[in-house]
C-alpha cells in the first residue's frame, strides 16, 4: 500500500528545512510536520553513522610502525653546506 504523493504544507516544509539544517524542531508546528522532521532527522543521522563506519579506524599496521621507527633511529648525514 503506497501513499499518494501530495505537496507539503507550509508547516511540513518548515520542518523539513529545519531537519536538513540540523535546527531544532519548532513545537508550534503541526503533528504531520513533526513526523516529517523526525523522519528526515533519523535518515540524516543514519547516513552520518554509515559514513563514519566506512572509515578504517583500526591501528596502523605493524609494517608502517616498523618503517616509522627505522626512519627515526637512522643516523643523519652531515651536511656539506656551511
Secondary structure, 3 states (H helix, E strand, C coil): CCCCCCCCCHHHHHHHHHHHHCCCCCCCCCHHHHHHHHHHHHHHHHHHHHHHHCCCCCCCCHHHHHHHHHHHHCCCCCCCCC
